[in-house]
């Protein structure tokens, strides 16, 4: 889970660090910041409300990009990013998610097990320009998954275990 001062690293398929994420969620004024390797702030997710259906706003390069609202389906979670018109559909228990912009799938998230025995989150993101906001969304989903299923914290780590593939 995200704590104040926590810094997560995101790596590409060559294991090179490409992004840093820091912040905390779950409390009043929770926020996540995503930086590139040079330390430039690329995207922010700010928690605007608490409770069962918390609301987040996203900023990209300091400008308002959209807001995230969570809805519950019968067997799946559904989320919508207003202004961007992104629909997120998936399952917190299996951590399989797809993000759609209209009919186009712009991100897929799923767990993979590598030969070292560790479980990793693998992302398929359709366009490089979507990465900053997609990774902020993924960190919020990871936080919710760990809140719902504390044993997931031991099973899968977002930290240092990210592989990004472009479709």
TIRO-2110 file (N, C-alpha, C; in Angstrom, 1 decimal):
// TIRO-2110
0.8, -1.2, 0.0, N, 1, A
0.0, 0.0, 0.0, CA, 1, A
0.9, 1.2, 0.0, C, 1, A
0.3, 2.3, -0.4, N, 2, A
1.1, 3.6, -0.5, CA, 2, A
1.1, 4.2, 0.9, C, 2, A
2.3, 4.7, 1.2, N, 3, A
2.6, 5.4, 2.4, CA, 3, A
3.3, 6.7, 2.1, C, 3, A
3.2, 7.6, 3.0, N, 4, A
3.9, 8.9, 2.7, CA, 4, A
5.4, 8.6, 2.6, C, 4, A
6.0, 9.1, 1.6, N, 5, A
7.4, 8.9, 1.3, CA, 5, A
7.7, 7.6, 0.5, C, 5, A
6.7, 6.8, 0.3, N, 6, A
7.0, 5.6, -0.5, CA, 6, A
7.3, 6.0, -1.9, C, 6, A
8.3, 5.3, -2.5, N, 7, A
8.5, 5.6, -3.9, CA, 7, A
8.6, 4.2, -4.7, C, 7, A
7.8, 4.1, -5.7, N, 8, A
7.7, 2.9, -6.5, CA, 8, A
8.4, 3.2, -7.8, C, 8, A
9.0, 2.1, -8.4, N, 9, A
9.7, 2.3, -9.6, CA, 9, A
8.9, 1.4, -10.7, C, 9, A
8.9, 1.9, -11.9, N, 10, A
8.3, 1.2, -13.0, CA, 10, A
9.4, 1.0, -14.0, C, 10, A
9.4, -0.2, -14.5, N, 11, A
10.5, -0.6, -15.4, CA, 11, A
9.9, -1.1, -16.7, C, 11, A
10.7, -1.0, -17.8, N, 12, A
10.2, -1.5, -19.1, CA, 12, A
10.6, -2.9, -19.2, C, 12, A
10.4, -3.5, -20.4, N, 13, A
10.7, -4.9, -20.6, CA, 13, A
12.2, -5.2, -20.5, C, 13, A
13.0, -4.2, -20.7, N, 14, A
14.5, -4.4, -20.5, CA, 14, A
15.0, -4.2, -19.1, C, 14, A
14.0, -4.0, -18.2, N, 15, A
14.3, -3.8, -16.7, CA, 15, A
14.9, -2.4, -16.4, C, 15, A
14.8, -1.5, -17.4, N, 16, A
15.2, -0.1, -17.1, CA, 16, A
14.1, 0.7, -16.4, C, 16, A
14.5, 1.4, -15.4, N, 17, A
13.5, 2.2, -14.7, CA, 17, A
13.1, 3.4, -15.7, C, 17, A
11.8, 3.5, -15.8, N, 18, A
11.3, 4.6, -16.7, CA, 18, A
10.4, 5.6, -15.9, C, 18, A
9.8, 5.2, -14.8, N, 19, A
9.0, 6.1, -14.0, CA, 19, A
9.2, 5.9, -12.5, C, 19, A
8.9, 6.9, -11.7, N, 20, A
8.9, 6.8, -10.3, CA, 20, A
7.5, 7.3, -9.8, C, 20, A
6.9, 6.6, -8.9, N, 21, A
5.6, 7.0, -8.3, CA, 21, A
5.8, 7.2, -6.8, C, 21, A
5.2, 8.3, -6.3, N, 22, A
5.3, 8.5, -4.8, CA, 22, A
3.9, 9.0, -4.4, C, 22, A
3.7, 8.9, -3.1, N, 23, A
2.4, 9.4, -2.5, CA, 23, A
1.8, 8.5, -1.5, C, 23, A
0.6, 8.8, -1.2, N, 24, A
-0.2, 8.0, -0.3, CA, 24, A
-1.7, 8.1, -0.6, C, 24, A
-2.5, 7.1, -0.3, N, 25, A
-3.9, 7.1, -0.5, CA, 25, A
-4.6, 6.6, 0.7, C, 25, A
-5.9, 6.9, 0.8, N, 26, A
-6.7, 6.3, 1.9, CA, 26, A
-7.1, 7.4, 2.9, C, 26, A
-6.5, 8.5, 2.9, N, 27, A
-6.8, 9.6, 3.9, CA, 27, A
-7.2, 10.8, 3.2, C, 27, A
-7.5, 11.8, 4.0, N, 28, A
-7.9, 13.1, 3.4, CA, 28, A
-6.7, 13.7, 2.7, C, 28, A
-6.9, 14.2, 1.5, N, 29, A
-5.9, 14.8, 0.7, CA, 29, A
-4.9, 13.8, 0.2, C, 29, A
-5.3, 12.5, 0.0, N, 30, A
-4.4, 11.5, -0.5, CA, 30, A
-4.0, 11.9, -2.0, C, 30, A
-2.8, 11.6, -2.3, N, 31, A
-2.4, 11.9, -3.7, CA, 31, A
-1.2, 11.0, -4.1, C, 31, A
-1.1, 10.9, -5.4, N, 32, A
-0.1, 10.1, -6.1, CA, 32, A
0.6, 11.0, -7.1, C, 32, A
1.9, 11.0, -7.2, N, 33, A
2.6, 11.7, -8.2, CA, 33, A
3.4, 10.8, -9.0, C, 33, A
3.4, 10.9, -10.4, N, 34, A
4.2, 10.1, -11.3, CA, 34, A
5.3, 11.0, -11.9, C, 34, A
6.5, 10.6, -11.8, N, 35, A
7.6, 11.3, -12.4, CA, 35, A
8.4, 10.5, -13.4, C, 35, A
9.0, 11.2, -14.4, N, 36, A
9.8, 10.5, -15.3, CA, 36, A
11.2, 10.3, -14.7, C, 36, A
12.1, 9.7, -15.4, N, 37, A
13.5, 9.4, -14.9, CA, 37, A
14.3, 10.6, -14.5, C, 37, A
14.0, 11.8, -15.2, N, 38, A
14.7, 13.0, -14.9, CA, 38, A
14.0, 13.8, -13.8, C, 38, A
12.9, 13.3, -13.2, N, 39, A
12.3, 13.9, -12.1, CA, 39, A
11.2, 14.9, -12.4, C, 39, A
10.8, 14.9, -13.7, N, 40, A
9.7, 15.8, -14.1, CA, 40, A
8.3, 15.2, -13.7, C, 40, A
7.5, 16.0, -13.1, N, 41, A
6.1, 15.5, -12.7, CA, 41, A
5.3, 15.4, -14.0, C, 41, A
4.8, 14.2, -14.3, N, 42, A
4.0, 13.9, -15.5, CA, 42, A
2.5, 13.9, -15.2, C, 42, A
2.1, 13.3, -14.1, N, 43, A
0.7, 13.1, -13.8, CA, 43, A
0.5, 13.0, -12.3, C, 43, A
-0.7, 13.5, -11.8, N, 44, A
-1.1, 13.4, -10.4, CA, 44, A
-2.4, 12.8, -10.3, C, 44, A
-2.7, 12.1, -9.3, N, 45, A
-4.0, 11.6, -8.9, CA, 45, A
-4.3, 12.2, -7.5, C, 45, A
-5.3, 12.9, -7.3, N, 46, A
-5.7, 13.5, -6.0, CA, 46, A
-7.0, 13.0, -5.5, C, 46, A
-7.0, 12.5, -4.3, N, 47, A
-8.2, 11.9, -3.7, CA, 47, A
-9.0, 13.1, -3.2, C, 47, A
-10.3, 13.1, -3.7, N, 48, A
-11.2, 14.3, -3.4, CA, 48, A
-12.2, 13.9, -2.4, C, 48, A
-12.5, 12.6, -2.2, N, 49, A
-13.5, 12.2, -1.2, CA, 49, A
-13.1, 10.8, -0.6, C, 49, A
-13.6, 10.6, 0.5, N, 50, A
-13.4, 9.3, 1.2, CA, 50, A
-14.7, 8.4, 1.1, C, 50, A
-14.7, 7.3, 1.7, N, 51, A
-15.9, 6.5, 1.7, CA, 51, A
-15.8, 5.3, 0.7, C, 51, A
-17.0, 4.7, 0.6, N, 52, A
-17.2, 3.5, -0.2, CA, 52, A
-16.9, 3.8, -1.7, C, 52, A
-17.3, 4.9, -2.2, N, 53, A
-17.1, 5.3, -3.6, CA, 53, A
-16.3, 6.6, -3.7, C, 53, A
-15.0, 6.5, -3.4, N, 54, A
-14.1, 7.7, -3.4, CA, 54, A
-14.0, 8.3, -4.8, C, 54, A
-13.7, 9.6, -4.8, N, 55, A
-13.5, 10.2, -6.1, CA, 55, A
-12.1, 10.7, -6.2, C, 55, A
-11.5, 10.7, -7.4, N, 56, A
-10.2, 11.1, -7.6, CA, 56, A
-10.2, 12.1, -8.8, C, 56, A
-9.3, 13.1, -8.8, N, 57, A
-9.1, 13.9, -10.0, CA, 57, A
-7.7, 13.6, -10.5, C, 57, A
-7.5, 13.8, -11.8, N, 58, A
-6.2, 13.6, -12.5, CA, 58, A
-5.8, 14.9, -13.1, C, 58, A
-4.5, 15.1, -12.9, N, 59, A
-3.8, 16.3, -13.5, CA, 59, A
-2.7, 15.7, -14.4, C, 59, A
-2.5, 16.2, -15.6, N, 60, A
-1.4, 15.9, -16.4, CA, 60, A
-0.7, 17.1, -16.8, C, 60, A
0.6, 17.2, -16.6, N, 61, A
1.4, 18.4, -16.8, CA, 61, A
0.7, 19.6, -16.2, C, 61, A
0.2, 19.4, -15.0, N, 62, A
-0.4, 20.5, -14.2, CA, 62, A
-1.8, 20.9, -14.6, C, 62, A
-2.4, 20.3, -15.6, N, 63, A
-3.7, 20.7, -16.1, CA, 63, A
-4.7, 19.5, -15.8, C, 63, A
-6.0, 19.9, -15.5, N, 64, A
-7.0, 19.0, -15.2, CA, 64, A
-7.2, 18.1, -16.4, C, 64, A
-7.2, 16.7, -16.1, N, 65, A
-7.3, 15.8, -17.2, CA, 65, A
-8.6, 15.0, -17.1, C, 65, A
-9.2, 14.8, -15.9, N, 66, A
-10.4, 14.1, -15.7, CA, 66, A
-10.6, 13.7, -14.3, C, 66, A
-11.7, 13.0, -14.0, N, 67, A
-12.0, 12.5, -12.6, CA, 67, A
-12.5, 11.1, -12.7, C, 67, A
-12.1, 10.3, -11.7, N, 68, A
-12.4, 8.9, -11.6, CA, 68, A
-13.5, 8.7, -10.6, C, 68, A
-14.5, 7.9, -11.0, N, 69, A
-15.6, 7.5, -10.1, CA, 69, A
-15.7, 6.0, -10.2, C, 69, A
-15.9, 5.4, -9.1, N, 70, A
-16.0, 3.9, -9.0, CA, 70, A
-17.5, 3.5, -8.9, C, 70, A
-17.8, 2.5, -9.6, N, 71, A
-19.2, 1.9, -9.5, CA, 71, A
-19.0, 0.4, -9.3, C, 71, A
-20.0, -0.3, -8.7, N, 72, A
-19.9, -1.7, -8.5, CA, 72, A
-20.8, -2.4, -9.4, C, 72, A
-20.3, -3.4, -10.1, N, 73, A
-21.1, -4.3, -10.9, CA, 73, A
-21.4, -5.6, -10.0, C, 73, A
-22.1, -6.5, -10.6, N, 74, A
-22.4, -7.7, -9.9, CA, 74, A
-21.2, -8.6, -9.6, C, 74, A
-20.4, -8.8, -10.6, N, 75, A
-19.2, -9.7, -10.4, CA, 75, A
-17.9, -8.9, -10.7, C, 75, A
-18.0, -7.7, -11.2, N, 76, A
-16.8, -6.9, -11.6, CA, 76, A
-16.9, -5.5, -11.1, C, 76, A
-15.8, -4.8, -11.1, N, 77, A
-15.7, -3.4, -10.8, CA, 77, A
-15.8, -2.6, -12.1, C, 77, A
-16.5, -1.5, -12.0, N, 78, A
-16.6, -0.6, -13.2, CA, 78, A
-16.2, 0.8, -12.7, C, 78, A
-15.4, 1.4, -13.5, N, 79, A
-15.0, 2.8, -13.2, CA, 79, A
-15.1, 3.6, -14.4, C, 79, A
-15.2, 4.9, -14.3, N, 80, A
-15.3, 5.8, -15.4, CA, 80, A
-14.5, 7.0, -15.1, C, 80, A
-13.7, 7.4, -16.1, N, 81, A
-12.9, 8.6, -16.0, CA, 81, A
-13.6, 9.7, -16.9, C, 81, A
-14.2, 10.6, -16.2, N, 82, A
-15.0, 11.7, -16.8, CA, 82, A
-14.0, 12.6, -17.5, C, 82, A
-14.4, 13.2, -18.5, N, 83, A
-13.7, 14.1, -19.4, CA, 83, A
-12.9, 13.3, -20.4, C, 83, A
-12.1, 12.3, -20.0, N, 84, A
-11.4, 11.4, -20.9, CA, 84, A
-12.3, 10.4, -21.6, C, 84, A
-13.4, 10.1, -21.0, N, 85, A
-14.3, 9.1, -21.4, CA, 85, A
-13.7, 7.7, -21.5, C, 85, A
-13.0, 7.4, -20.5, N, 86, A
-12.3, 6.1, -20.3, CA, 86, A
-13.2, 5.2, -19.4, C, 86, A
-13.5, 4.0, -19.8, N, 87, A
-14.3, 3.0, -19.1, CA, 87, A
-13.3, 1.9, -18.6, C, 87, A
-13.3, 1.6, -17.3, N, 88, A
-12.4, 0.6, -16.8, CA, 88, A
-13.3, -0.5, -16.2, C, 88, A
-13.0, -1.7, -16.7, N, 89, A
-13.7, -2.9, -16.3, CA, 89, A
-12.8, -4.0, -15.9, C, 89, A
-13.1, -4.6, -14.7, N, 90, A
-12.2, -5.7, -14.2, CA, 90, A
-12.6, -6.2, -12.9, C, 90, A
-11.6, -6.9, -12.3, N, 91, A
-11.9, -7.7, -11.1, CA, 91, A
-10.7, -7.5, -10.1, C, 91, A
-11.0, -6.9, -8.9, N, 92, A
-9.9, -6.7, -7.9, CA, 92, A
-9.3, -8.0, -7.4, C, 92, A
-10.0, -9.1, -7.4, N, 93, A
-9.5, -10.3, -6.8, CA, 93, A
-8.5, -11.0, -7.8, C, 93, A
-8.7, -10.9, -9.1, N, 94, A
-7.8, -11.5, -10.1, CA, 94, A
-6.9, -10.5, -10.6, C, 94, A
-7.1, -9.2, -10.4, N, 95, A
-6.4, -8.1, -10.9, CA, 95, A
-6.2, -8.1, -12.4, C, 95, A
-7.3, -8.5, -13.1, N, 96, A
-7.4, -8.4, -14.5, CA, 96, A
-8.3, -7.2, -14.9, C, 96, A
-7.7, -6.3, -15.6, N, 97, A
-8.4, -5.0, -16.0, CA, 97, A
-8.2, -4.7, -17.4, C, 97, A
-9.2, -4.0, -18.0, N, 98, A
-9.1, -3.4, -19.3, CA, 98, A
-9.6, -2.0, -19.2, C, 98, A
-8.9, -1.1, -19.9, N, 99, A
-9.4, 0.3, -20.0, CA, 99, A
-9.7, 0.6, -21.4, C, 99, A
-10.9, 1.1, -21.6, N, 100, A
-11.4, 1.4, -23.0, CA, 100, A
-11.6, 2.9, -23.2, C, 100, A
-11.2, 3.4, -24.3, N, 101, A
-11.5, 4.7, -24.8, CA, 101, A
-12.4, 4.5, -26.0, C, 101, A
-13.7, 4.7, -25.8, N, 102, A
-14.7, 4.3, -26.8, CA, 102, A
-14.6, 2.8, -27.0, C, 102, A
-14.4, 2.3, -28.2, N, 103, A
-14.4, 0.8, -28.4, CA, 103, A
-12.9, 0.3, -28.4, C, 103, A
-12.0, 1.2, -28.3, N, 104, A
-10.6, 0.8, -28.3, CA, 104, A
-10.0, 0.5, -26.9, C, 104, A
-9.4, -0.7, -26.8, N, 105, A
-8.8, -1.0, -25.5, CA, 105, A
-7.4, -0.3, -25.5, C, 105, A
-7.2, 0.6, -24.5, N, 106, A
-6.0, 1.3, -24.4, CA, 106, A
-5.0, 0.8, -23.3, C, 106, A
-5.5, -0.1, -22.4, N, 107, A
-4.7, -0.7, -21.4, CA, 107, A
-5.3, -2.0, -20.9, C, 107, A
-4.4, -3.0, -20.8, N, 108, A
-4.7, -4.3, -20.1, CA, 108, A
-3.8, -4.5, -19.0, C, 108, A
-4.3, -5.0, -17.9, N, 109, A
-3.5, -5.3, -16.7, CA, 109, A
-3.8, -6.7, -16.3, C, 109, A
-2.7, -7.5, -16.1, N, 110, A
-2.9, -8.9, -15.6, CA, 110, A
-1.6, -9.3, -14.9, C, 110, A
-1.8, -10.3, -14.0, N, 111, A
-0.7, -10.8, -13.2, CA, 111, A
0.0, -11.9, -14.1, C, 111, A
1.3, -11.9, -14.0, N, 112, A
2.1, -13.0, -14.6, CA, 112, A
3.1, -13.5, -13.5, C, 112, A
3.4, -14.8, -13.6, N, 113, A
4.4, -15.4, -12.8, CA, 113, A
5.7, -15.7, -13.6, C, 113, A
6.8, -15.1, -13.1, N, 114, A
8.0, -15.3, -13.8, CA, 114, A
8.8, -16.4, -13.2, C, 114, A
9.9, -16.9, -13.9, N, 115, A
10.7, -18.0, -13.5, CA, 115, A
11.2, -17.9, -12.0, C, 115, A
11.4, -16.6, -11.6, N, 116, A
11.9, -16.4, -10.2, CA, 116, A
10.9, -16.7, -9.2, C, 116, A
9.6, -17.0, -9.6, N, 117, A
8.6, -17.4, -8.7, CA, 117, A
7.7, -16.2, -8.2, C, 117, A
8.1, -15.0, -8.5, N, 118, A
7.4, -13.8, -8.1, CA, 118, A
6.2, -13.5, -9.1, C, 118, A
5.2, -13.0, -8.5, N, 119, A
4.0, -12.5, -9.3, CA, 119, A
4.3, -11.0, -9.7, C, 119, A
4.0, -10.7, -10.9, N, 120, A
4.3, -9.4, -11.4, CA, 120, A
3.0, -8.9, -12.1, C, 120, A
2.9, -7.6, -12.1, N, 121, A
1.8, -7.0, -12.9, CA, 121, A
2.4, -6.6, -14.3, C, 121, A
1.7, -7.0, -15.3, N, 122, A
2.1, -6.7, -16.6, CA, 122, A
1.1, -5.8, -17.3, C, 122, A
1.5, -4.7, -17.9, N, 123, A
0.6, -3.8, -18.5, CA, 123, A
0.9, -3.8, -20.0, C, 123, A
-0.2, -3.7, -20.8, N, 124, A
-0.2, -3.5, -22.2, CA, 124, A
-0.9, -2.2, -22.4, C, 124, A
-0.1, -1.1, -22.9, N, 125, A
-0.7, 0.2, -23.0, CA, 125, A
-0.5, 0.5, -24.5, C, 125, A
-1.6, 1.0, -25.1, N, 126, A
-1.7, 1.1, -26.6, CA, 126, A
-0.8, 2.3, -27.1, C, 126, A
-0.7, 3.4, -26.3, N, 127, A
0.0, 4.6, -26.8, CA, 127, A
0.8, 5.2, -25.6, C, 127, A
2.0, 5.6, -25.9, N, 128, A
2.9, 6.1, -24.9, CA, 128, A
2.3, 7.3, -24.1, C, 128, A
1.6, 8.1, -24.8, N, 129, A
1.0, 9.3, -24.2, CA, 129, A
-0.1, 9.0, -23.1, C, 129, A
-0.6, 7.7, -23.1, N, 130, A
-1.5, 7.3, -22.1, CA, 130, A
-0.9, 6.8, -20.8, C, 130, A
0.4, 6.5, -20.9, N, 131, A
1.1, 5.8, -19.8, CA, 131, A
1.0, 6.6, -18.5, C, 131, A
1.2, 7.9, -18.4, N, 132, A
1.2, 8.5, -17.0, CA, 132, A
-0.2, 8.4, -16.3, C, 132, A
-1.3, 8.6, -17.0, N, 133, A
-2.6, 8.5, -16.4, CA, 133, A
-2.9, 7.0, -16.2, C, 133, A
-2.6, 6.2, -17.1, N, 134, A
-2.9, 4.7, -16.9, CA, 134, A
-2.1, 4.2, -15.7, C, 134, A
-0.9, 4.6, -15.4, N, 135, A
-0.2, 4.1, -14.3, CA, 135, A
-0.7, 4.7, -13.0, C, 135, A
-1.2, 5.9, -13.0, N, 136, A
-1.9, 6.5, -11.8, CA, 136, A
-3.2, 5.7, -11.5, C, 136, A
-3.9, 5.3, -12.6, N, 137, A
-5.1, 4.5, -12.4, CA, 137, A
-4.8, 3.1, -11.8, C, 137, A
-3.7, 2.5, -12.4, N, 138, A
-3.3, 1.2, -11.9, CA, 138, A
-2.9, 1.2, -10.4, C, 138, A
-2.2, 2.3, -10.0, N, 139, A
-1.8, 2.4, -8.6, CA, 139, A
-3.1, 2.5, -7.7, C, 139, A
-4.1, 3.2, -8.1, N, 140, A
-5.3, 3.3, -7.3, CA, 140, A
-6.0, 1.9, -7.3, C, 140, A
-6.1, 1.2, -8.4, N, 141, A
-6.6, -0.1, -8.4, CA, 141, A
-5.8, -1.1, -7.5, C, 141, A
-4.5, -1.0, -7.5, N, 142, A
-3.7, -1.8, -6.7, CA, 142, A
-4.0, -1.5, -5.2, C, 142, A
-4.1, -0.2, -4.9, N, 143, A
-4.4, 0.2, -3.5, CA, 143, A
-5.8, -0.5, -3.0, C, 143, A
-6.8, -0.3, -3.9, N, 144, A
-8.1, -0.9, -3.6, CA, 144, A
-8.0, -2.4, -3.4, C, 144, A
-7.3, -3.1, -4.3, N, 145, A
-7.1, -4.5, -4.2, CA, 145, A
-6.5, -4.9, -2.9, C, 145, A
-5.5, -4.2, -2.4, N, 146, A
-4.8, -4.5, -1.2, CA, 146, A
-5.7, -4.2, 0.0, C, 146, A
-6.6, -3.2, -0.1, N, 147, A
-7.5, -2.9, 1.0, CA, 147, A
-8.6, -4.0, 1.1, C, 147, A
-9.0, -4.5, 0.0, N, 148, A
-10.0, -5.6, -0.1, CA, 148, A
-9.5, -6.9, 0.3, C, 148, A
-8.2, -7.2, -0.1, N, 149, A
-7.6, -8.5, 0.1, CA, 149, A
-6.2, -8.3, 0.7, C, 149, A
-6.0, -8.1, 2.0, N, 150, A
-4.7, -7.8, 2.5, CA, 150, A
-3.6, -8.9, 2.2, C, 150, A
-4.0, -10.1, 1.9, N, 151, A
-3.0, -11.1, 1.6, CA, 151, A
-2.4, -10.8, 0.2, C, 151, A
-3.0, -10.0, -0.6, N, 152, A
-2.5, -9.6, -1.9, CA, 152, A
-1.2, -8.9, -1.8, C, 152, A
-1.0, -8.1, -0.7, N, 153, A
0.2, -7.4, -0.4, CA, 153, A
1.4, -8.3, -0.4, C, 153, A
1.2, -9.5, 0.0, N, 154, A
2.3, -10.5, 0.1, CA, 154, A
2.5, -11.2, -1.3, C, 154, A
1.4, -11.3, -2.0, N, 155, A
1.4, -12.1, -3.3, CA, 155, A
2.0, -11.3, -4.4, C, 155, A
1.6, -10.1, -4.6, N, 156, A
2.0, -9.3, -5.8, CA, 156, A
2.4, -7.9, -5.4, C, 156, A
3.5, -7.5, -5.9, N, 157, A
3.9, -6.1, -5.6, CA, 157, A
3.9, -5.3, -6.9, C, 157, A
3.4, -4.1, -6.8, N, 158, A
3.5, -3.2, -7.9, CA, 158, A
4.9, -2.7, -8.0, C, 158, A
5.6, -2.6, -6.9, N, 159, A
6.9, -2.0, -6.8, CA, 159, A
7.9, -2.9, -7.5, C, 159, A
8.7, -2.3, -8.4, N, 160, A
9.8, -3.0, -9.1, CA, 160, A
9.4, -4.1, -10.0, C, 160, A
8.1, -4.3, -10.3, N, 161, A
7.7, -5.5, -11.0, CA, 161, A
6.7, -5.2, -12.1, C, 161, A
7.1, -4.2, -12.9, N, 162, A
6.2, -3.7, -13.9, CA, 162, A
6.8, -3.9, -15.3, C, 162, A
6.1, -4.5, -16.2, N, 163, A
6.5, -4.6, -17.6, CA, 163, A
5.5, -3.9, -18.4, C, 163, A
5.9, -3.0, -19.3, N, 164, A
5.0, -2.3, -20.2, CA, 164, A
5.3, -2.7, -21.6, C, 164, A
4.3, -3.2, -22.2, N, 165, A
4.3, -3.6, -23.6, CA, 165, A
3.4, -2.7, -24.4, C, 165, A
3.8, -2.3, -25.6, N, 166, A
2.9, -1.5, -26.5, CA, 166, A
2.3, -2.5, -27.5, C, 166, A
1.0, -2.3, -27.7, N, 167, A
0.3, -3.2, -28.7, CA, 167, A
0.6, -2.8, -30.1, C, 167, A
END
